[in-house]
Each structure stands twice: as C-alpha cells, then as structure tokens.
C-alpha cells in the first residue's frame, strides 16, 4: 500500500513537471535548458548512488577523498611501480 502511494505521487509529480516543461518551452523556448538544469539539480541533490560520501564509511576508489588519504586494497601508485622496477 505504501509502495502504491509513493508510485502514484512520483507519477503525479512527473506529470506536473511535464506540463510545466511544455508551458515554459512554449513561453520561453527553453525546454532543453530546463531539462539539463533539472538533471544537474537531481545529480547534485540525490546523487548517483546510496552509499556515497564520507559519512557512509565505504572508502572511495580515489584515495584523495578518503580520510588520511587511505588507499583501498589493489591500488597501484607511482611509488609501488618504482619499487617493482
């Protein structure tokens, strides 16, 4: 029942967004710009995944984003390559 309510709310919001987008496109001829701005806003607010960020406890593949520049297992850097050769 809760899933159905969420699904209905999302569909309703998408329909409103579609009609607002059509109206603004007719008024300003700015439909593609609004779609791009919407996608950028969603990217910066919702993000690409659930387990991202420093608060999740999952280390990033890029050590510069981890506390103390901690590297994950399997990381190869310049110093390690120099030691091998």
C-alpha positions as CSV (number, residue, x, y, z in Angstrom):
1,X,0.0,0.0,0.0
2,X,2.8,2.4,0.8
3,X,4.6,1.5,-2.4
4,X,1.5,2.3,-4.4
5,X,1.2,5.7,-2.7
6,X,4.8,6.6,-3.5
7,X,4.5,5.4,-7.0
8,X,1.3,7.4,-7.5
9,X,3.0,10.5,-6.0
10,X,6.0,10.1,-8.3
11,X,3.8,9.7,-11.4
12,X,1.8,12.8,-10.4
13,X,5.0,14.8,-9.9
14,X,6.3,13.7,-13.3
15,X,3.1,14.7,-15.0
16,X,3.2,18.2,-13.4
17,X,6.8,18.5,-14.4
18,X,6.0,17.6,-18.0
19,X,3.2,20.1,-18.2
20,X,5.4,22.9,-16.7
21,X,8.2,22.0,-19.1
22,X,5.8,22.2,-22.1
23,X,4.5,25.6,-20.9
24,X,7.9,27.1,-20.3
25,X,9.1,25.7,-23.7
26,X,6.2,27.4,-25.4
27,X,6.7,30.6,-23.5
28,X,10.5,30.9,-23.5
29,X,11.7,28.3,-26.0
30,X,13.9,26.9,-23.2
31,X,12.8,23.3,-22.9
32,X,16.2,21.7,-23.3
33,X,17.9,24.1,-21.0
34,X,15.3,23.3,-18.3
35,X,15.8,19.6,-18.7
36,X,19.6,20.0,-18.4
37,X,19.2,22.1,-15.3
38,X,16.8,19.6,-13.8
39,X,19.2,16.8,-14.4
40,X,22.1,18.7,-12.9
41,X,19.9,19.5,-9.9
42,X,19.0,15.9,-9.4
43,X,22.6,14.8,-9.8
44,X,23.8,17.3,-7.0
45,X,20.9,16.6,-4.6
46,X,20.1,12.9,-5.0
47,X,23.5,11.8,-6.3
48,X,24.4,8.7,-8.3
49,X,24.2,6.1,-5.5
50,X,23.1,5.4,-2.0
51,X,26.4,4.5,-0.4
52,X,28.4,7.5,-1.3
53,X,30.1,10.2,0.7
54,X,32.4,10.3,3.7
55,X,29.6,9.5,6.1
56,X,28.8,6.1,4.6
57,X,32.0,4.5,5.9
58,X,32.8,3.0,2.5
59,X,36.2,4.1,1.1
60,X,36.4,5.8,-2.2
61,X,38.4,4.3,-5.1
62,X,40.2,7.7,-5.2
63,X,42.4,8.0,-2.1
64,X,42.2,11.8,-2.1
65,X,38.6,11.5,-1.0
66,X,39.3,9.1,1.9
67,X,40.3,10.3,5.4
68,X,44.1,10.3,5.8
69,X,44.4,9.6,2.0
70,X,43.8,5.9,2.9
71,X,44.2,3.6,-0.2
72,X,41.9,0.6,-0.9
73,X,43.4,-2.8,-1.5
74,X,44.7,-3.3,-5.0
75,X,45.6,0.4,-5.5
76,X,48.7,0.9,-7.6
77,X,50.6,4.2,-7.3
78,X,53.8,5.6,-8.6
79,X,55.9,4.6,-5.6
80,X,54.8,1.0,-5.8
81,X,55.6,0.9,-9.6
82,X,59.1,2.4,-8.9
83,X,59.8,-0.3,-6.3
84,X,58.8,-3.1,-8.7
85,X,61.2,-1.9,-11.4
